[in-house]
């Protein structure tokens, strides 16, 4: 039997509901959501209650340092934030949440907005537009 990896979800906006539901239904044989963090504690509490999650983290650093969390997307010691949005016209406002990672002990690298835009593009010098069809 393969191990079940523990996942932490940072950000409890609308798309987190889809992520958590998919993790709990489609990938429950391999992945389990251990807990959530959101800069708005009431959103984190609500999402945890909605999905009967065992933990709400008070800070991103607390979630990232939890030894029970198995999966943190990282490349070469750098966290690369990704947001998935339904928009076809992403702007810099969508990357503001990435600054939450600046408080972590792990450096933040380039970010990406995965969206409905038809072509790969650049939001600014640190963030890219990635069309969903490329994944």
Buried (B, 14 or more C-beta within 10 A) or exposed (E): EEEEEBBBBBBBEEBBEEBBEEBBEEBEEEBBBBBBBBEEEEBBBBBBEBBEBEBBBEEBBBBBEBEEBBEBEEEEEEBBBEBBBEEEEBEEEBBEBBEBBEEBEBEBBEBBBBBEBEEEBEBEEEBBBBBBEEE
